[in-house]
Amino acid sequence: MTTVARPDADPLTTATTLVASSQLAAPSALQRWMGISFREATDLLDAMHQRGLVGPADGSKARDVFVRRCEQCGRVGRRGFQTLANEEQDAPITVCANKVACRRRWPKPARDEA
């Protein structure tokens, strides 16, 4: 994943989305993806820890990730997700668990105007 953040985006929101997508909360990974310094990446992970999105630092290990991201609509959260495995796909995908949360996965049916 080679992603450089947009300059107008909130760094904490961008970092949260990247961590939730990859399920990897390591300062070196954020540093590469966002093009920031190691200190800034560590500060972002500390801010995410204060909000309860990732676990505490444990030496050089990556932190535990408590958030997930829907691959259909992009919603980031702690609850309300399910993992779908498909024979056609190699890797399972994470999507919202209910129709209300994920509008793109569960579109409204077309109405007949006859």
Secondary structure as the mmCIF struct_conf table of DSSP 4:
data_model
#
loop_
_struct_conf.conf_type_id
_struct_conf.id
_struct_conf.beg_label_comp_id
_struct_conf.beg_label_asym_id
_struct_conf.beg_label_seq_id
_struct_conf.end_label_comp_id
_struct_conf.end_label_asym_id
_struct_conf.end_label_seq_id
TURN_TY1_P TURN_TY1_P1 PRO A 7 ASP A 8
BEND BEND1 ALA A 9 ALA A 9
HELX_RH_AL_P HELX_RH_AL_P1 PRO A 11 SER A 22
TURN_TY1_P TURN_TY1_P2 GLN A 23 GLN A 23
STRN STRN1 ALA A 25 ALA A 25
HELX_RH_AL_P HELX_RH_AL_P2 PRO A 27 MET A 34
TURN_TY1_P TURN_TY1_P3 GLY A 35 GLY A 35
HELX_RH_AL_P HELX_RH_AL_P3 PHE A 38 GLN A 50
TURN_TY1_P TURN_TY1_P4 ARG A 51 GLY A 52
BEND BEND2 LEU A 53 LEU A 53
STRN STRN2 VAL A 54 VAL A 54
STRN STRN3 ASP A 58 ASP A 58
TURN_TY1_P TURN_TY1_P5 GLY A 59 SER A 60
STRN STRN4 LYS A 61 LYS A 61
HELX_LH_PP_P HELX_LH_PP_P1 ALA A 62 ALA A 62
STRN STRN5 ARG A 63 ARG A 63
HELX_LH_PP_P HELX_LH_PP_P2 ASP A 64 ASP A 64
STRN STRN6 VAL A 65 VAL A 65
STRN STRN7 ARG A 68 ARG A 69
TURN_TY1_P TURN_TY1_P6 GLU A 71 CYS A 73
STRN STRN8 VAL A 76 GLY A 77
BEND BEND3 ARG A 78 GLY A 80
STRN STRN9 PHE A 81 LEU A 84
BEND BEND4 GLU A 87 GLU A 88
BEND BEND5 ASP A 90 ALA A 91
STRN STRN10 ILE A 93 CYS A 96
BEND BEND6 ALA A 97 ASN A 98
TURN_TY1_P TURN_TY1_P7 LYS A 99 ALA A 101
TURN_TY1_P TURN_TY1_P8 ARG A 103 ARG A 105
BEND BEND7 TRP A 106 TRP A 106
HELX_LH_PP_P HELX_LH_PP_P3 PRO A 107 ASP A 112
#
